[in-house]
Amino acid sequence: MEIILAKSAGFCFGVKRATQMAFTAAGEHDQITSLGPLIHSPQMVQKLAAEGIRVCHQVEEIPSGAILIRSHGVTAQELDSIHSSGLQIVDATCPFVKKAQEFAAQLSDDGYLLVLVGEADHPEVQGIVSYAQGDVRIVASPQEAAQLAKCGKIGVVAQTTQSFENFSQIVSICLTKAKEVRIFNTICDATSVRQEEARDIAAQVDLMLVIGGYNSANTSRLATLCREQQADTHHVETSDQLNPDWFVGKEKVGITAGASTPRWIIDNVIEKVKTYDQTCR
């Protein structure tokens, strides 16, 4: 059985940077708290907890020490509370997310209706829209974009892990809704590369595995994109979720992983898949 592993599988730049900052900060501060999970990997959050980094969801819950800002960023209101708290700040916000926040604020200040392409309940999206002072619409699909009312000016930004295809379809609809449309493509380049590679691999294998937290939006999106090419696609969080029956008669297995998936989890999955090469013939 041939295993094809995506070169882009695992940590993206922003997540790698955030985890490195977190482990360094754990060694420099006696008490450090992450405002929300640092990344969407329960296993990595557990590992950080073992280093003394606990998770809280409100700034007011952190009495002292240092506060770690997650890779998804925080809302403008939370940032104001953090600066007023007197806590030491370790800001691990992904630089690409920060740019999306800045563009959202700029478009709003310039009088555009801000259209943010993304999932409304995602912490990154909640953070980005909080930097806009004017009207905001969060749009997840072309169908939702079609419901937008016509207006004078629309400004568009994206959740950094959105698919370019979804973003471009929504932008096309926005062009029919306003006389002036300004667009900032805030999708992370690594996201586009990861998605295209996943599609390519899924199209040439008999079984596709997508590894990552079930709470990870970018991993779930990878699984969706892979299923469009290979119906036999499975989203797993760890090797424990693998089912030997999946591999019976399979000659080629593709593997990719979300941007928050640690390398050791990917390696564990690969090693377990290799054992099925003998048992599932």
Summary of the structure (lengths in Angstrom):
residues: 281
radius of gyration: 20.4
end to end distance: 9.3
largest distance: 63.4
contacts: 985
relative contact order: 0.15
helix: 45%
strand: 21%
